[in-house]
Amino acid sequence: MVSVASGARSPDRAGAVSGPAEASAARSQDGVLVVRLAGRWHLKDGVPSTVPIEKELTGEPPRCVSFDAVAVCGWDTSIITFLTRLISLCGARGIETDRSGLPEGIQRLIALAEAVPERQGARQAAAAPSWLARIGLAVLNLREPVRDALAFVGQITLCIGKLLRGRARYRREDLLLLIQQAGGDAIGIVTLISFLVGTILAFVGAVQLEQFGAAIYVADLVGIAMVRDMGAMMTAIVMAGRTGAAYAAQLGTMKVTQEVDALTTMGMSPLEFLVLPRMIALCLMMPLLCLYADFLGIVGGMVVGGGMLRIAPLVYYNETAQAVHLIDVAGGVFKAAVYGLLVAVSGCLRGMQCGSSASAVGDATTAAVVTSIVLIITACGLFSVIFYVLGI
């Protein structure tokens, strides 16, 4: 006896197979090969292969092939395709088929299919889709990820509403630990990156401005660039590669080990317990890290201005204070808070979308970093346009 199925089968209450399509074959004592069909025969679930049954036909040919479809609980054209292929194999080997065990509707459809023979050359290899068709398919495939992302944002919005009403369920100890990880533990890398960005901006500006005798304006260049954009953006990119990736890896591992399912089983929302504290921690720490990065960037510019251009620290400070205004600082801090929200949402989203394998955790981490950086750069461009229109 041979059996082949398109997926796992699961018995219903009556004991009948209600899983995907399954086909098996067994020989009776009188030399009849009985092909038993069971399950749901739907195209979306796949069609079983006829190869195992075909081997029964090629060895010692049976006297006849009959069909038993009592256990079929649903069908569409997939079962017609399977049966016509099998009947054609029997006809080519001169083996009779008994179709009385098939439902009447299936018998009529098979007879209709056999009434009009297939024309020679009717089947042609599918042509490769054009570049325009590939673009259209790619756009259509974006619907599902966009729908999932919007649903996730909607659920997070509901969690924030519960937080404002004091009804969100999460551990305060976890929140304090996440604040430390997103804030204090990130001081080192933010210090290095911000200082180097400030020195690079000052060096590039000094090479050009020194030609016109306007070296003092290096302070303006570094101060405005760091406070308005570079401080917030570089800090956000660092946090995307550091904290956002960590969020995706942590939540992805929890998905693999079924900890997220355990929270759901206990009646607790994984978004409130896992995602909400991470968003709060990163949104609180990003503005502070941004101010720290602005300061270090200006210090890095001051080091280059004093060492390369011989600008006194007090003169550099006074020039920076005249160029940078409080509204510039406020705008950078606001951008940093938004960037922190984007990084947290991206990391948690990819983590919650993680599959059930170890490699899926790595894929989720990579996707979180890429998504965060793309959103940060896009938001930075939008902020530049909006602030220009507002005259800020």
C-alpha positions as CSV (number, residue, x, y, z in Angstrom):
1,M,0.0,0.0,0.0
2,V,1.3,3.5,-0.9
3,S,0.1,6.8,0.4
4,V,0.9,10.4,-0.6
5,A,-0.5,13.6,0.9
6,S,-0.2,17.3,0.3
7,G,0.1,18.2,4.0
8,A,-0.6,17.0,7.5
9,R,-3.9,15.4,8.2
10,S,-6.1,16.0,11.2
11,P,-9.2,14.0,12.2
12,D,-12.4,15.8,12.8
13,R,-14.9,14.9,15.5
14,A,-16.3,12.0,13.4
15,G,-12.9,10.6,12.8
16,A,-12.9,11.5,9.1
17,V,-9.8,13.1,7.6
18,S,-10.4,16.9,7.3
19,G,-6.9,17.8,6.5
20,P,-5.3,18.5,3.1
21,A,-5.7,16.2,0.1
22,E,-4.4,12.7,0.5
23,A,-4.3,9.7,-1.9
24,S,-3.4,6.1,-1.2
25,A,-3.5,2.9,-3.2
26,A,-3.9,-0.7,-2.1
27,R,-4.4,-4.0,-4.0
28,S,-7.3,-6.3,-3.3
29,Q,-7.2,-10.0,-3.5
30,D,-8.9,-10.0,-6.9
31,G,-6.2,-7.9,-8.5
32,V,-8.0,-4.5,-8.3
33,L,-6.0,-1.5,-7.3
34,V,-8.2,0.7,-5.1
35,V,-7.2,4.3,-5.0
36,R,-8.6,6.0,-1.9
37,L,-9.0,9.8,-1.8
38,A,-9.5,11.7,1.4
39,G,-9.3,15.2,2.9
40,R,-9.9,18.7,1.4
41,W,-8.9,18.9,-2.3
42,H,-8.3,22.6,-2.8
43,L,-5.8,24.1,-5.1
44,K,-4.4,26.4,-2.4
45,D,-3.4,23.4,-0.3
46,G,-1.6,21.6,-3.2
47,V,-2.3,18.5,-5.2
48,P,-0.7,15.1,-4.2
49,S,1.7,13.5,-6.7
50,T,0.7,10.6,-8.8
51,V,4.2,9.1,-8.8
52,P,3.7,6.6,-6.0
53,I,0.5,5.3,-7.6
54,E,2.2,5.2,-11.0
55,K,4.8,2.9,-9.6
56,E,2.0,0.5,-8.7
57,L,0.9,0.5,-12.3
58,T,4.3,-0.1,-13.8
59,G,5.3,-3.1,-11.7
60,E,2.7,-5.9,-12.0
61,P,-0.2,-4.1,-13.7
62,P,-3.5,-4.5,-11.8
63,R,-6.6,-6.0,-13.5
64,C,-8.5,-2.8,-12.8
65,V,-8.2,0.5,-11.0
66,S,-11.2,1.7,-8.8
67,F,-11.7,4.8,-6.8
68,D,-13.0,5.3,-3.2
69,A,-13.8,9.0,-2.4
70,V,-16.0,8.5,0.7
71,A,-13.5,10.4,2.9
72,V,-13.3,13.4,0.6
73,C,-14.8,16.4,2.6
74,G,-14.4,19.1,-0.1
75,W,-13.0,19.5,-3.5
76,D,-12.5,21.8,-6.5
77,T,-10.7,21.4,-9.8
78,S,-7.6,20.0,-8.1
79,I,-9.2,16.6,-7.7
80,I,-10.2,16.7,-11.4
81,T,-6.7,17.4,-12.4
82,F,-5.4,14.5,-10.3
83,L,-7.9,12.0,-11.5
84,T,-7.6,12.8,-15.2
85,R,-3.9,12.5,-15.0
86,L,-4.2,9.1,-13.3
87,I,-6.9,7.9,-15.7
88,S,-4.7,8.9,-18.6
89,L,-1.8,6.8,-17.2
90,C,-4.2,3.8,-16.9
91,G,-5.4,4.3,-20.4
92,A,-1.8,4.4,-21.8
93,R,-1.1,1.1,-20.1
94,G,-4.4,-0.5,-21.2
95,I,-5.7,-0.7,-17.6
96,E,-9.5,-0.3,-17.1
97,T,-10.8,2.2,-14.5
98,D,-14.0,1.9,-12.4
99,R,-15.3,5.4,-11.6
100,S,-18.4,4.3,-9.8
101,G,-16.8,5.2,-6.4
102,L,-16.5,8.8,-7.4
103,P,-19.2,11.4,-6.7
104,E,-21.5,12.0,-9.6
105,G,-20.3,15.6,-10.0
106,I,-16.7,14.5,-10.4
107,Q,-17.7,11.8,-12.9
108,R,-19.5,14.3,-15.1
109,L,-16.6,16.7,-15.0
110,I,-14.1,14.0,-16.0
111,A,-16.4,12.9,-18.8
112,L,-16.7,16.5,-20.0
113,A,-12.9,16.8,-19.9
114,E,-12.5,13.7,-22.0
115,A,-15.1,14.7,-24.5
116,V,-12.9,17.4,-25.9
117,P,-9.4,16.1,-26.5
118,E,-6.5,18.4,-25.9
119,R,-5.1,20.0,-29.1
120,Q,-1.6,19.2,-30.1
121,G,0.8,22.0,-29.0
122,A,-1.9,23.6,-26.8
123,R,0.4,23.5,-23.8
124,Q,3.2,26.0,-24.1
125,A,5.9,27.0,-21.7
126,A,4.9,30.0,-19.7
127,A,6.6,33.1,-21.0
128,A,8.7,35.0,-18.5
129,P,6.8,38.1,-17.3
130,S,7.9,41.5,-18.7
131,W,9.7,44.0,-16.6
132,L,6.5,46.0,-16.2
133,A,4.7,42.9,-15.0
134,R,7.4,42.2,-12.5
135,I,7.2,45.7,-11.2
136,G,3.4,45.3,-10.9
137,L,3.8,42.0,-9.0
138,A,6.3,43.6,-6.7
139,V,4.0,46.4,-5.9
140,L,1.1,44.0,-5.3
141,N,3.3,41.9,-3.0
142,L,3.9,45.0,-0.8
143,R,0.3,45.0,0.3
144,E,0.7,42.3,2.9
145,P,3.7,43.9,4.7
146,V,2.1,47.3,4.6
147,R,-1.1,45.9,6.0
148,D,0.8,44.1,8.8
149,A,2.8,47.3,9.7
150,L,-0.4,49.4,9.8
151,A,-2.1,46.8,12.0
152,F,1.0,46.8,14.4
153,V,1.0,50.6,14.6
154,G,-2.8,50.5,15.3
155,Q,-2.3,48.0,18.1
156,I,0.6,50.0,19.6
157,T,-1.6,53.1,19.5
158,L,-4.2,51.3,21.6
159,C,-1.5,50.3,24.0
160,I,-0.3,53.9,24.3
161,G,-3.9,54.8,25.1
162,K,-4.0,52.3,27.9
163,L,-0.7,53.7,29.1
164,L,-2.1,57.2,29.3
165,R,-5.1,55.8,31.3
166,G,-2.8,53.9,33.6
167,R,-4.1,50.5,32.5
168,A,-1.1,49.2,30.6
169,R,0.4,45.9,32.0
170,Y,4.2,45.8,32.1
171,R,6.9,45.4,34.7
172,R,8.4,48.7,35.9
173,E,11.7,46.8,36.6
174,D,11.9,45.9,33.0
175,L,11.3,49.5,32.0
176,L,14.2,50.7,34.2
177,L,16.5,48.0,32.8
178,L,15.6,49.0,29.2
179,I,16.2,52.7,30.0
180,Q,19.7,51.8,31.2
181,Q,20.4,49.7,28.2
182,A,19.1,52.3,25.7
183,G,20.7,55.3,27.6
184,G,23.7,54.7,29.9
185,D,25.0,51.6,28.0
186,A,25.0,53.6,24.7
187,I,27.1,56.5,26.0
188,G,30.4,55.0,24.8
189,I,29.5,54.5,21.1
190,V,27.5,57.8,20.9
191,T,30.5,59.6,22.4
192,L,32.9,58.2,19.8
193,I,30.6,58.7,16.8
194,S,29.5,62.2,17.7
195,F,33.0,63.5,18.4
196,L,34.3,62.1,15.1
197,V,31.3,63.5,13.2
198,G,32.0,66.9,14.7
199,T,35.7,66.7,13.7
200,I,34.9,65.6,10.2
201,L,32.5,68.4,9.6
202,A,35.0,70.9,11.0
203,F,37.9,69.6,8.9
204,V,35.8,69.6,5.7
205,G,34.6,73.1,6.4
206,A,38.0,74.4,7.4
207,V,39.6,73.3,4.1
208,Q,37.1,75.3,2.1
209,L,36.5,78.3,4.3
210,E,40.2,78.9,5.0
211,Q,40.6,79.7,1.3
212,F,38.4,82.8,1.7
213,G,39.7,83.8,5.1
214,A,36.4,82.8,6.8
215,A,37.8,80.1,9.0
216,I,35.8,81.4,12.0
217,Y,32.6,80.3,10.4
218,V,33.6,76.7,10.9
219,A,32.0,77.1,14.3
220,D,28.7,78.1,12.7
221,L,28.9,75.2,10.3
222,V,29.5,72.6,12.9
223,G,27.1,74.0,15.5
224,I,24.2,74.4,13.1
225,A,24.8,71.0,11.4
226,M,25.1,69.1,14.6
227,V,22.2,70.7,16.4
228,R,19.7,70.7,13.6
229,D,20.3,67.4,11.9
230,M,23.5,65.4,12.3
231,G,23.4,65.0,16.1
232,A,19.9,63.5,16.0
233,M,20.3,61.5,12.8
234,M,23.7,60.0,13.7
235,T,22.5,59.1,17.2
236,A,19.4,57.5,15.7
237,I,21.5,55.4,13.2
238,V,23.7,54.2,15.9
239,M,20.8,53.3,18.1
240,A,19.2,51.5,15.1
241,G,22.2,49.2,14.7
242,R,22.6,48.8,18.4
243,T,19.3,48.9,20.2
244,G,16.8,48.4,17.4
245,A,18.7,45.2,16.3
246,A,18.7,44.1,20.0
247,Y,15.0,44.5,20.2
248,A,14.4,42.5,17.1
249,A,16.7,39.7,18.3
250,Q,15.2,39.6,21.7
251,L,11.6,39.5,20.5
252,G,12.5,37.1,17.7
253,T,14.1,34.7,20.2
254,M,11.0,34.9,22.4
255,K,8.9,34.0,19.3
256,V,11.1,31.0,18.6
257,T,11.0,29.8,22.2
258,Q,7.2,30.4,22.3
259,E,7.5,32.9,25.2
260,V,5.2,35.3,23.3
261,D,2.6,32.5,22.9
262,A,2.9,31.8,26.7
263,L,2.1,35.5,27.5
264,T,-1.0,35.3,25.2
265,T,-2.0,32.0,26.9
266,M,-1.8,33.7,30.3
267,G,-4.1,36.5,29.1
268,M,-1.4,39.1,28.8
269,S,-0.8,41.3,25.8
270,P,2.7,40.8,24.4
271,L,2.6,44.3,23.0
272,E,1.9,45.8,26.4
273,F,4.4,43.6,28.2
274,L,7.2,43.5,25.7
275,V,6.9,46.2,23.1
276,L,5.5,49.2,25.1
277,P,8.4,49.4,27.6
278,R,11.0,49.3,24.8
279,M,9.3,52.1,23.0
280,I,9.0,54.2,26.2
281,A,12.7,53.6,27.0
282,L,14.0,54.6,23.6
283,C,11.8,57.6,23.2
284,L,12.9,58.9,26.6
285,M,16.6,58.4,26.0
286,M,16.9,59.6,22.5
287,P,16.4,63.3,23.2
288,L,19.0,63.1,26.0
289,L,21.5,61.2,23.8
290,C,20.9,63.8,21.1
291,L,21.8,66.7,23.4
292,Y,24.9,64.8,24.5
293,A,25.8,64.1,20.8
294,D,25.3,67.8,19.9
295,F,27.7,68.9,22.7
296,L,30.4,66.3,21.7
297,G,30.1,67.3,18.0
298,I,30.7,70.9,18.9
299,V,33.6,69.9,21.1
300,G,35.1,67.9,18.2
301,G,34.7,71.0,15.9
302,M,36.4,73.1,18.6
303,V,39.3,70.7,18.7
304,V,39.8,70.9,15.0
305,G,39.3,74.7,15.0
306,G,41.9,75.2,17.8
307,G,44.4,72.7,16.4
308,M,44.2,73.4,12.7
309,L,42.9,77.0,12.4
310,R,44.3,78.4,15.7
311,I,40.9,79.6,16.9
312,A,40.8,80.2,20.6
313,P,38.2,78.1,22.5
314,L,36.4,81.2,23.9
315,V,36.1,82.7,20.4
316,Y,34.9,79.4,19.0
317,Y,32.3,79.2,21.8
318,N,31.0,82.8,21.3
319,E,30.7,82.2,17.5
320,T,28.7,79.0,18.1
321,A,26.5,80.6,20.7
322,Q,25.6,83.4,18.2
323,A,24.9,80.9,15.4
324,V,22.9,78.3,17.3
325,H,19.5,79.3,18.7
326,L,17.2,77.6,21.1
327,I,14.7,76.7,18.4
328,D,17.4,74.8,16.6
329,V,18.1,72.8,19.7
330,A,14.4,72.1,20.2
331,G,14.0,71.0,16.6
332,G,16.8,68.6,16.9
333,V,15.5,67.2,20.2
334,F,12.0,66.7,18.6
335,K,13.6,64.9,15.6
336,A,15.5,62.6,18.0
337,A,12.3,61.7,19.8
338,V,10.6,60.8,16.5
339,Y,13.7,58.9,15.4
340,G,13.6,56.9,18.6
341,L,10.0,56.0,18.1
342,L,10.8,54.8,14.5
343,V,13.7,52.7,15.7
344,A,11.7,51.1,18.5
345,V,8.7,50.4,16.3
346,S,10.9,48.9,13.5
347,G,12.8,46.7,15.8
348,C,9.8,45.4,17.7
349,L,7.8,45.0,14.5
350,R,10.4,42.8,12.9
351,G,10.9,40.9,16.1
352,M,7.2,40.1,16.4
353,Q,7.1,39.1,12.7
354,C,10.0,36.6,13.2
355,G,9.6,33.1,12.1
356,S,10.1,29.9,14.1
357,S,13.6,29.0,13.1
358,A,17.0,30.2,14.3
359,S,17.9,31.7,11.0
360,A,14.7,33.8,11.1
361,V,16.1,35.6,14.1
362,G,19.0,36.8,12.1
363,D,16.8,37.8,9.2
364,A,14.5,39.8,11.6
365,T,17.5,41.6,13.0
366,T,18.8,42.5,9.6
367,A,15.4,43.7,8.5
368,A,15.0,45.8,11.6
369,V,18.2,47.7,11.0
370,V,17.5,48.3,7.3
371,T,13.9,49.4,8.1
372,S,15.0,51.7,10.8
373,I,17.7,53.4,8.7
374,V,15.4,53.9,5.7
375,L,12.7,55.4,8.0
376,I,15.2,57.7,9.7
377,I,16.6,59.0,6.4
378,T,13.1,59.5,5.0
379,A,11.9,61.3,8.1
380,C,15.0,63.5,8.0
381,G,14.2,64.6,4.5
382,L,10.6,65.3,5.4
383,F,11.6,67.3,8.4
384,S,14.0,69.4,6.3
385,V,11.2,70.3,3.9
386,I,8.6,71.0,6.7
387,F,11.0,73.1,8.7
388,Y,11.9,75.1,5.6
389,V,8.3,75.8,4.8
390,L,7.7,76.8,8.5
391,G,10.7,79.1,8.4
392,I,12.5,77.3,11.2
